[in-house]
Amino acid sequence: MEKKDIKSMTLEELTEELLAQGEKSFRAKQCYEWMHGKLARSFAEMTNLSKDFREKCGNTYEYTALRTAELQESRADGTKKFLFVLPDGNMVESVLMPYQYGNSVCISSQVGCRMGCRFCASTLDGLERNLRASEMLEQVYEISRQTGVRVSNVVVMGTGEPLDNYENLLRFIRLLNDEAGLRISQRNITVSTCGLVPEMYRLAEEKLQITLALSLHGATDEKRRLLMPVANQYSIEELMKACRYYFTKTGRRITFEYSLVEGINDTDEDAAALARLAGSLGCHVNLIPVNPVKERNFAQPSGSRILSFKNKLAKNKINVTIRREMGRDIDGACGQLRRRHKGDRQC
């Protein structure tokens, strides 16, 4: 019989589960605190619970824990990139980024990705599977354990399309935000999407206070289709309607993520089109100089071109920033470290 994933359970679900096993309700609170507050790596570490109870849990439930296959640290900015091994042997990447305002962790939501964005290494091998809520949480937990730092911000912007793993994403957010866990504010959680319109409407109805980041990367349908296969399914017009609906329901301003690719989406006309879209929604625009991926032939614009593009947006009163490049010297782009590691193992 397949074991239940105990770390993905809410406190209410865990209480019901243990009551059905003949245990007292306070056992659930103790166990939950060990998992999500004290970040225990196993039942064996739950020292105020009886040995018999811990053994019973070990025989009944799966306890998700990740193993580190590789850790890289940037000499330039202190960014740490982790390659984690999941219980089934698959691997995912996570990144710890130290900022002046706190420590931010970028996690993966899937093993691989099926969205096919043409500048991204994560999509090259397709989608293996979704991550469970526990496996998403464990990326944050294991980074906290290994580094001893307090994580203040979580970004679901690593490998995978978060809204393609909707139910597990929602459970992850609520567990991460829970008072009995790490208590990371929803306002300090960012979820990135390439633009799955039906799921954007669903997410709006949840009325969460997270930040939604739309990976736009092109301000016209023609330019988006050059970079993102999902643009063949959902038009810019449909996306903007979904963005307006999301803002109306949540009151949360959407961020446009825009990867600048030399000769493709970095022209003055692109800047003007992007300014019109962002201005109509009051969006923040985050410009991302594209990370070169050896399997792709996309290149970054020059520094002066990037600055010129930013200035054109700013002149149109668009709130715009250029993402600080971090971890370039340590396989910084999504999917690069995992793909290299897979290649090494196959040699």
VENLINCOR-V445557 format. One record per residue. N is the residue number from 1. RES is the residue in one small letter. SS is DSSP state (H for helix, E for strand, - for the rest). Layout:
n,res,ss
N,RES,SS
N,RES,SS
//
This chain:
n,res,ss
1,m,-
2,e,-
3,k,-
4,k,E
5,d,E
6,i,H
7,k,H
8,s,H
9,m,-
10,t,-
11,l,H
12,e,H
13,e,H
14,l,H
15,t,H
16,e,H
17,e,H
18,l,H
19,l,H
20,a,H
21,q,-
22,g,-
23,e,-
24,k,-
25,s,H
26,f,H
27,r,H
28,a,H
29,k,H
30,q,H
31,c,H
32,y,H
33,e,H
34,w,H
35,m,H
36,h,H
37,g,-
38,k,-
39,l,-
40,a,-
41,r,-
42,s,-
43,f,H
44,a,H
45,e,H
46,m,-
47,t,-
48,n,-
49,l,-
50,s,-
51,k,H
52,d,H
53,f,H
54,r,H
55,e,H
56,k,H
57,c,H
58,g,H
59,n,H
60,t,H
61,y,E
62,e,E
63,y,-
64,t,-
65,a,-
66,l,-
67,r,E
68,t,E
69,a,E
70,e,E
71,l,E
72,q,E
73,e,E
74,s,-
75,r,-
76,a,-
77,d,-
78,g,-
79,t,-
80,k,E
81,k,E
82,f,E
83,l,E
84,f,E
85,v,E
86,l,-
87,p,-
88,d,-
89,g,-
90,n,-
91,m,E
92,v,E
93,e,E
94,s,E
95,v,E
96,l,E
97,m,E
98,p,E
99,y,E
100,q,-
101,y,-
102,g,E
103,n,E
104,s,E
105,v,E
106,c,E
107,i,E
108,s,-
109,s,-
110,q,E
111,v,E
112,g,E
113,c,-
114,r,-
115,m,-
116,g,-
117,c,-
118,r,-
119,f,-
120,c,-
121,a,H
122,s,H
123,t,H
124,l,-
125,d,-
126,g,-
127,l,E
128,e,E
129,r,E
130,n,E
131,l,-
132,r,-
133,a,H
134,s,H
135,e,H
136,m,H
137,l,H
138,e,H
139,q,H
140,v,H
141,y,H
142,e,H
143,i,H
144,s,H
145,r,H
146,q,H
147,t,H
148,g,-
149,v,-
150,r,-
151,v,E
152,s,E
153,n,E
154,v,E
155,v,E
156,v,E
157,m,-
158,g,-
159,t,-
160,g,-
161,e,-
162,p,H
163,l,H
164,d,H
165,n,H
166,y,H
167,e,H
168,n,H
169,l,H
170,l,H
171,r,H
172,f,H
173,i,H
174,r,H
175,l,H
176,l,H
177,n,H
178,d,-
179,e,-
180,a,-
181,g,-
182,l,-
183,r,-
184,i,-
185,s,-
186,q,H
187,r,H
188,n,H
189,i,E
190,t,E
191,v,E
192,s,E
193,t,E
194,c,-
195,g,-
196,l,-
197,v,H
198,p,H
199,e,H
200,m,H
201,y,H
202,r,H
203,l,H
204,a,H
205,e,H
206,e,H
207,k,-
208,l,-
209,q,-
210,i,-
211,t,E
212,l,E
213,a,E
214,l,E
215,s,E
216,l,-
217,h,-
218,g,-
219,a,-
220,t,-
221,d,H
222,e,H
223,k,H
224,r,H
225,r,H
226,l,H
227,l,H
228,m,-
229,p,H
230,v,H
231,a,H
232,n,H
233,q,-
234,y,-
235,s,-
236,i,H
237,e,H
238,e,H
239,l,H
240,m,H
241,k,H
242,a,H
243,c,H
244,r,H
245,y,H
246,y,H
247,f,H
248,t,H
249,k,H
250,t,H
251,g,-
252,r,-
253,r,-
254,i,-
255,t,E
256,f,E
257,e,E
258,y,E
259,s,E
260,l,E
261,v,-
262,e,-
263,g,-
264,i,-
265,n,-
266,d,-
267,t,-
268,d,H
269,e,H
270,d,H
271,a,H
272,a,H
273,a,H
274,l,H
275,a,H
276,r,H
277,l,H
278,a,H
279,g,H
280,s,H
281,l,H
282,g,-
283,c,-
284,h,E
285,v,E
286,n,E
287,l,E
288,i,E
289,p,E
290,v,-
291,n,-
292,p,-
293,v,-
294,k,-
295,e,-
296,r,-
297,n,-
298,f,-
299,a,-
300,q,-
301,p,-
302,s,-
303,g,H
304,s,H
305,r,H
306,i,H
307,l,H
308,s,H
309,f,H
310,k,H
311,n,H
312,k,H
313,l,H
314,a,H
315,k,H
316,n,-
317,k,-
318,i,-
319,n,E
320,v,E
321,t,E
322,i,E
323,r,-
324,r,-
325,e,-
326,m,-
327,g,-
328,r,H
329,d,H
330,i,H
331,d,-
332,g,-
333,a,-
334,c,-
335,g,-
336,q,H
337,l,H
338,r,H
339,r,H
340,r,H
341,h,H
342,k,H
343,g,H
344,d,H
345,r,H
346,q,H
347,c,-
//
